[in-house]
């Protein structure tokens, strides 16, 4: 009995040491990016269960963000391996559903209330419309648990706000698929006079590295612009809603542009939340290439066309609230 107990203690201590001393290497980054390309290829070809692909993508975004934060707990490798396992299962059966959400060593279960609401959402009659957001939510809760495990609840709280917002978005997505009630006529009440709506436009070329969308690929000038925006938003007396709409130019496939625009809007949201803006006030939309500002039909030469189309590569913000 004593030997068994001693063995368990030694195993626990060994795991703790390993979890706190698993530095990442360039090979880890290479493997994450290779897996991301696999996910992206499957998404564009619509080969694989959308829920499973969304979960694999979320695990990889988790791994990539922590890689750039130089995490040494092993969470980078564990999150990457979860994504790899999902892709292996999809190779065996494209309809595979990655319903399990394991907690790696360097994460603890947090926010049981959100897990309970998530379980209830899965019983929604139109849950199929919310599967992708739900997959992202499950991984986000694991990510929140990692931040709590590593640095305490104060550090994890912004990550929990993102989870709360994902739950709200998933619920809205499911409700939106319910049969619509008969239309009624009526006059929409006007907004109170003190509430204003302001529009801002951010050029994505000035925010992200070429063909990238993650927070870790924000260029220095992009971070400076978003820091200034967050600081300015904090001066508002009240923020009712911020709508982030991502847009691309027409170069590339429609589906790719739609995905890129959504992910860039989501990345800006994550950055603003980390700067202290409430996640439940921010809504993201990917518009792809559907709302161009310029057409540039007379442009000749690839570089000239890219430069002419620059105004179309943007993120627009509609800010609704009360200024001081």
Helices and strands as residue ranges (DSSP letters): H 2-19, H 26-45, H 50-68, H 75-92, H 112-121, G 127-130, H 131-151, H 153-176, E 195-203, G 204-206, G 215-217, H 220-233, E 238-247, H 254-274, G 279-281, E 282-286, H 302-308, G 309-312, E 314-322
